[in-house]
């Protein structure tokens, strides 16, 4: 079922390839994760990430994401994720499916995620989004099942660049409040 869903998203995204002009994009982010709930005693994480992608049309895009986190400034206890995703949009609605690799100094595991949401352009400068991401490992033995509620905003600096902010509330195998600040650009 998991793999079938990701394959279906990939096939659907290629159906929308022939629309309008294509654009490449990038997104550089700083992220802070403050642990809460059952995980409140675990270390907080901060780090960064970079996304590179290609927008085939207003309805379909693909991306490659690389993230790096360190715990409370401890460079000996780090983790990262590398994933590939596809996003389909129709009007204000979007859905993103992804698959990737989570790794740290002692272990690695593969996972998938699905994120439906709504993104609304408020005016020529501001847009906002609300989304929900479900992420789980392909392996039943790994603890990487999370549910994340997302709220984001984007401020356009010009036609090719924006400042972004996002708040995440995650619960499940990892509980945290997250803040992401970033710079989005087209090229």
C-alpha positions in Angstrom: 0.0 0.0 0.0 2.8 2.5 0.9 4.8 1.9 -2.2 1.7 1.9 -4.4 0.7 5.3 -3.1 4.1 6.8 -3.9 4.1 5.2 -7.4 0.6 6.6 -8.0 1.8 10.1 -7.0 4.8 9.9 -9.3 2.7 8.7 -12.3 0.1 11.5 -11.7 2.8 14.1 -11.5 4.1 13.2 -14.9 0.6 13.6 -16.4 0.8 17.3 -15.6 4.2 17.9 -17.2 3.0 19.6 -20.4 1.6 22.8 -18.7 3.1 26.3 -18.9 6.7 27.1 -18.4 9.1 25.1 -16.3 11.2 26.5 -13.4 14.0 25.4 -11.1 13.9 26.3 -7.5 15.8 26.1 -4.2 15.0 26.6 -0.5 17.6 27.0 2.2 16.3 26.6 5.8 17.3 26.9 9.4 15.3 24.5 11.7 14.9 24.3 15.5 13.1 21.4 17.1 12.2 21.8 20.8 11.1 18.4 22.3 7.9 18.3 24.3 5.5 15.7 25.9 7.0 12.3 26.4 10.2 13.4 24.6 10.7 16.5 26.8 13.8 15.0 28.4 15.4 14.3 25.0 17.8 16.7 23.5 16.6 19.6 21.3 17.8 19.7 17.7 18.8 22.5 15.4 20.3 22.5 12.0 19.6 23.3 8.4 18.4 22.0 5.1 18.5 22.6 1.4 15.9 21.7 -1.2 16.5 21.8 -5.0 13.6 21.1 -7.3 12.0 21.5 -10.7 8.5 22.9 -11.2 7.0 21.4 -14.3 3.8 23.4 -14.1 1.5 25.1 -11.6 0.2 21.6 -10.9 3.4 19.4 -10.6 6.9 19.6 -9.2 9.6 17.3 -7.9 12.3 18.0 -5.3 15.4 16.6 -3.5 15.8 17.5 0.1 18.8 17.2 2.4 18.6 18.0 6.1 21.1 18.0 8.9 20.5 18.3 12.7 22.7 18.3 15.8 21.5 17.8 19.3 22.1 20.8 21.7 25.2 21.8 19.9 26.8 18.4 20.2 28.5 17.6 16.8 29.1 14.0 17.9 25.3 13.3 18.0 24.0 14.3 14.6 21.3 13.0 12.3 20.2 13.7 8.8 17.6 13.0 6.1 17.8 12.8 2.4 14.5 12.5 0.5 13.0 12.8 -3.0 9.4 14.1 -3.3 6.7 15.0 -5.8 3.9 17.6 -5.2 0.6 17.8 -7.1 -1.5 21.0 -6.8 -5.1 21.9 -7.8 -6.3 25.4 -7.0 -5.4 26.0 -3.3 -5.0 22.3 -2.5 -1.7 20.3 -2.7 -0.4 16.9 -1.8 3.2 15.9 -1.5 4.5 12.4 -1.3 8.1 11.6 -0.5 10.5 8.7 0.3 13.9 9.0 1.8 16.7 7.9 4.1 17.1 8.9 7.8 20.6 8.4 9.2 22.8 9.1 12.2 26.3 7.9 13.3 25.1 4.4 14.2 22.0 3.6 12.1 20.0 4.4 9.0 16.4 3.6 7.9 14.2 4.3 4.9 10.8 6.1 5.2 7.9 7.6 3.3 5.6 10.6 3.9 2.4 12.0 2.6 1.4 15.7 3.2 -2.0 17.1 2.1 -2.6 20.8 2.6 -3.9 24.1 1.5 -1.8 27.1 0.3 -3.5 30.4 -0.3 -2.0 33.5 -1.9 -3.3 36.4 0.2 -2.0 39.2 -2.1 1.1 39.9 -4.3 3.4 39.7 -1.3 2.0 37.2 1.3 0.8 33.6 1.1 0.1 31.1 3.8 -0.3 27.4 4.1 -1.8 24.8 6.5 -0.8 21.1 6.1 -0.6 17.8 7.8 2.3 15.3 7.2 2.2 11.6 8.1 5.6 10.0 8.0 6.5 6.3 8.8 9.4 3.9 8.3 9.2 1.1 5.8 10.5 -1.1 8.6 8.2 -2.1 11.4 11.1 -2.2 13.8 12.1 1.5 13.3 10.5 4.2 15.4 9.9 7.0 12.9 6.1 7.2 12.8 5.0 10.9 13.3 2.0 13.1 12.6 2.9 16.8 12.0 0.5 19.7 11.8 2.0 22.6 9.8 1.4 26.3 9.6 3.5 28.4 7.2 3.8 31.9 5.7 5.8 33.2 2.8 6.8 36.9 2.1 7.8 37.6 -1.6 10.8 39.8 -1.9 10.4 40.0 -5.7 9.3 37.6 -8.5 12.1 35.1 -7.9 12.7 35.1 -4.1 10.8 34.9 -0.8 11.4 34.6 2.9 9.6 31.7 4.5 8.5 30.7 8.1 6.9 27.5 9.3 5.7 26.1 12.6 5.4 22.4 13.1 3.8 20.5 15.9 4.8 16.8 15.7 3.6 13.9 17.8 4.0 10.2 17.6 7.4 8.5 17.9 8.9 12.0 18.1 7.2 14.9 19.8 8.4 18.4 19.1 7.5 22.0 18.4 9.5 23.1 15.4 10.3 26.4 13.8 11.8 26.7 10.2 13.0 30.0 8.7 14.1 30.0 5.1 15.0 31.7 1.8 13.2 30.4 -1.3 14.5 31.3 -4.8 13.8 30.4 -8.4 16.5 30.0 -11.1 
